[in-house]
Amino acid sequence: MKEKIFEAFKALGFELEEVEGFGYGFQYEGRSYLYMCSEDDDDFLNIVIPAVLDLDDENDICFYQLMDKINAARKYIKANRLGKSMWLSYERELFGDEDLKKVLTRMILHLDACLMFLQKAMKNSEKEED
């Protein structure tokens, strides 16, 4: 399945580069994404946008509020903390008969829309603080 996924990325024009410890990176709209391979489950497809928001002592409440807002309002996308930053992920089980180009396109577009949702929510929270 992994080879089929690589072929679908290539057919969509993405160039995957290995990122040690994470999987394979690619760019979309100037932003770094990761295809995170699972060595023990070929049917698990996971694409993430890493480090969309950093956590620090001054924004910890806002950080978690934004994470909760994403997890409650956005379909398919999960916001998680990894280290000291928020990551957006879209995980999916593959059954073998999917149009992988269509699946990858939809996953990337949902992640991109969620990133825009986060950016808008951050602007709104800044306005509320003023």
Salt bridges, closest charged atoms under 4 A:
GLU39 OE2 - LYS2 NZ 3.72
GLU91 OE1 - LYS78 NZ 2.88
GLU98 OE2 - ARG92 NH1 3.38
